[in-house]
Amino acid sequence: MEETIASILRNKGGDIWAVGPDETVYDAIAMMADKGIGALLIISNGKLVGIFSERDYARKIILQGRSSKNTKVQEIMTGSPVTVTPDHTVDECMRIITHHRVRHLPVMDGDRLLGVISIGDLVNAIIAAQAQTIDHLRTYITGGYPA
């Protein structure tokens, strides 16, 4: 697919949900629940320093018997997250997500954070493109396609 991440962000919006590294895991999980999201970006001094996901919580808090109220996000976040640019294509991002086994990709334009895309955003873009292709083929086959 040639659709770029810039077009996904235009349709999705650039909402950025973030916490600082000194926040408790409990507060981060509460924010994720409130916003209905699966990951938060970790911002320190205006810079992206990590990402915290439900997967981090499950593996590094629950399974290790730690307390979410006594653990700081920086202790369990994924530091130096894999990022993409607005010019990356959906196909490129699917390969990145598969290769790195992540579900969320922060979108950066140089040092500027533009938003975050999820695997769900990418799948939705692929489904929409396939539906459009099917519609074009159906129109062509039934003779409604302009010559």
Kinemage of the C-alpha trace (Angstrom):
@kinemage 1
@onewidth
@group {chain A} dominant
@subgroup {mainchain}
@vectorlist {calphas} color= white
{ca met a 1} P 0.000 0.000 0.000
{ca glu a 2} L 1.214 3.440 -0.847
{ca glu a 3} L -0.923 5.255 1.726
{ca thr a 4} L 1.296 7.174 4.097
{ca ile a 5} L 1.129 7.569 7.838
{ca ala a 6} L 0.482 11.288 7.324
{ca ser a 7} L -2.911 10.455 5.799
{ca ile a 8} L -3.763 8.099 8.670
{ca leu a 9} L -2.919 10.821 11.197
{ca arg a 10} L -5.045 13.336 9.261
{ca asn a 11} L -8.043 10.983 9.494
{ca lys a 12} L -7.351 9.802 13.029
{ca gly a 13} L -6.215 13.046 14.548
{ca gly a 14} L -2.995 13.702 16.387
{ca asp a 15} L -4.108 13.145 19.975
{ca ile a 16} L -1.062 12.388 22.057
{ca trp a 17} L -1.551 10.779 25.443
{ca ala a 18} L 1.571 10.873 27.538
{ca val a 19} L 2.918 10.802 31.073
{ca gly a 20} L 6.263 11.598 32.605
{ca pro a 21} L 8.686 8.855 33.619
{ca asp a 22} L 8.178 9.607 37.330
{ca glu a 23} L 4.429 8.891 37.233
{ca thr a 24} L 3.275 5.708 38.933
{ca val a 25} L 2.258 2.742 36.845
{ca tyr a 26} L -1.139 2.932 38.563
{ca asp a 27} L -1.716 6.495 37.313
{ca ala a 28} L -0.588 5.516 33.810
{ca ile a 29} L -2.960 2.536 33.709
{ca ala a 30} L -5.794 4.732 35.011
{ca met a 31} L -5.180 7.227 32.197
{ca met a 32} L -5.092 4.430 29.613
{ca ala a 33} L -8.412 3.104 30.905
{ca asp a 34} L -9.944 6.593 30.901
{ca lys a 35} L -8.827 7.289 27.322
{ca gly a 36} L -9.541 3.770 26.024
{ca ile a 37} L -6.015 3.306 24.716
{ca gly a 38} L -3.450 0.520 24.913
{ca ala a 39} L -0.253 2.552 25.286
{ca leu a 40} L 1.081 5.869 26.547
{ca leu a 41} L 4.079 7.782 25.343
{ca ile a 42} L 6.624 8.727 27.985
{ca ile a 43} L 7.821 12.313 27.653
{ca ser a 44} L 10.638 13.876 29.675
{ca asn a 45} L 11.769 17.481 29.172
{ca gly a 46} L 9.761 17.637 25.949
{ca lys a 47} L 11.451 14.559 24.471
{ca leu a 48} L 10.076 11.098 23.745
{ca val a 49} L 11.971 8.734 26.048
{ca gly a 50} L 9.783 5.647 26.042
{ca ile a 51} L 6.452 3.960 25.607
{ca phe a 52} L 4.362 2.130 28.188
{ca ser a 53} L 1.828 -0.464 27.084
{ca glu a 54} L -0.642 -2.908 28.535
{ca arg a 55} L 1.881 -5.576 27.609
{ca asp a 56} L 4.531 -3.891 29.797
{ca tyr a 57} L 2.041 -3.817 32.661
{ca ala a 58} L 1.080 -7.472 32.308
{ca arg a 59} L 4.639 -8.758 31.992
{ca lys a 60} L 6.517 -6.443 34.336
{ca ile a 61} L 3.996 -5.728 37.082
{ca ile a 62} L 1.371 -8.468 37.276
{ca leu a 63} L 3.594 -11.445 36.452
{ca gln a 64} L 6.398 -10.206 38.711
{ca gly a 65} L 4.092 -9.467 41.631
{ca arg a 66} L 5.009 -5.784 41.755
{ca ser a 67} L 2.758 -2.983 43.001
{ca ser a 68} L 1.504 -0.557 40.362
{ca lys a 69} L 1.090 2.142 43.028
{ca asn a 70} L 4.734 1.836 44.137
{ca thr a 71} L 6.406 1.429 40.753
{ca lys a 72} L 7.390 4.325 38.503
{ca val a 73} L 6.713 4.101 34.777
{ca gln a 74} L 10.415 4.599 34.028
{ca glu a 75} L 11.193 1.319 35.801
{ca ile a 76} L 9.193 -0.779 33.354
{ca met a 77} L 8.646 1.312 30.194
{ca thr a 78} L 10.150 0.351 26.886
{ca gly a 79} L 12.899 2.905 26.350
{ca ser a 80} L 13.958 4.252 22.966
{ca pro a 81} L 10.792 3.158 21.156
{ca val a 82} L 10.801 2.345 17.470
{ca thr a 83} L 9.430 5.373 15.613
{ca val a 84} L 8.262 6.182 12.101
{ca thr a 85} L 7.865 9.337 10.051
{ca pro a 86} L 4.757 10.696 8.337
{ca asp a 87} L 6.277 9.580 5.007
{ca his a 88} L 6.389 5.885 5.941
{ca thr a 89} L 3.809 3.796 4.116
{ca val a 90} L 1.272 1.467 5.704
{ca asp a 91} L 3.144 -1.532 4.279
{ca glu a 92} L 6.461 -0.329 5.717
{ca cys a 93} L 4.863 0.158 9.132
{ca met a 94} L 3.293 -3.305 9.050
{ca arg a 95} L 6.757 -4.749 8.402
{ca ile a 96} L 8.236 -2.669 11.259
{ca ile a 97} L 5.521 -3.719 13.704
{ca thr a 98} L 5.926 -7.376 12.739
{ca his a 99} L 9.723 -7.299 12.886
{ca his a 100} L 9.937 -5.507 16.248
{ca arg a 101} L 6.870 -7.223 17.757
{ca val a 102} L 5.288 -3.959 18.854
{ca arg a 103} L 1.733 -2.686 18.560
{ca his a 104} L 2.260 1.080 18.647
{ca leu a 105} L 4.546 3.378 16.672
{ca pro a 106} L 5.165 6.998 17.642
{ca val a 107} L 5.236 9.240 14.565
{ca met a 108} L 8.086 11.749 14.541
{ca asp a 109} L 8.977 14.587 12.204
{ca gly a 110} L 12.572 15.180 13.209
{ca asp a 111} L 12.390 15.884 16.942
{ca arg a 112} L 8.691 16.778 16.799
{ca leu a 113} L 6.170 14.197 17.994
{ca leu a 114} L 3.120 14.171 15.689
{ca gly a 115} L 1.091 11.300 17.121
{ca val a 116} L 1.019 7.550 17.468
{ca ile a 117} L -0.380 4.837 15.245
{ca ser a 118} L -1.427 1.389 16.322
{ca ile a 119} L -1.615 -1.901 14.534
{ca gly a 120} L -5.393 -1.369 14.509
{ca asp a 121} L -4.961 1.880 12.565
{ca leu a 122} L -2.831 0.058 10.003
{ca val a 123} L -5.272 -2.842 9.666
{ca asn a 124} L -8.169 -0.400 9.203
{ca ala a 125} L -6.238 1.388 6.442
{ca ile a 126} L -5.557 -1.919 4.687
{ca ile a 127} L -9.218 -2.970 4.923
{ca ala a 128} L -10.373 0.394 3.521
{ca ala a 129} L -7.920 0.143 0.609
{ca gln a 130} L -9.024 -3.415 -0.168
{ca ala a 131} L -12.699 -2.386 -0.091
{ca gln a 132} L -11.935 0.424 -2.514
{ca thr a 133} L -10.097 -1.965 -4.847
{ca ile a 134} L -13.002 -4.415 -4.750
{ca asp a 135} L -15.433 -1.602 -5.548
{ca his a 136} L -13.300 -0.476 -8.517
{ca leu a 137} L -13.062 -4.035 -9.837
{ca arg a 138} L -16.806 -4.581 -9.409
{ca thr a 139} L -17.514 -1.357 -11.313
{ca tyr a 140} L -15.074 -2.360 -14.076
{ca ile a 141} L -16.492 -5.872 -14.428
{ca thr a 142} L -20.100 -4.679 -14.578
{ca gly a 143} L -19.280 -2.142 -17.278
{ca gly a 144} L -19.643 0.991 -15.223
{ca tyr a 145} L -15.980 1.903 -15.465
{ca pro a 146} L -15.249 4.881 -17.738
{ca ala a 147} L -13.238 3.929 -20.816
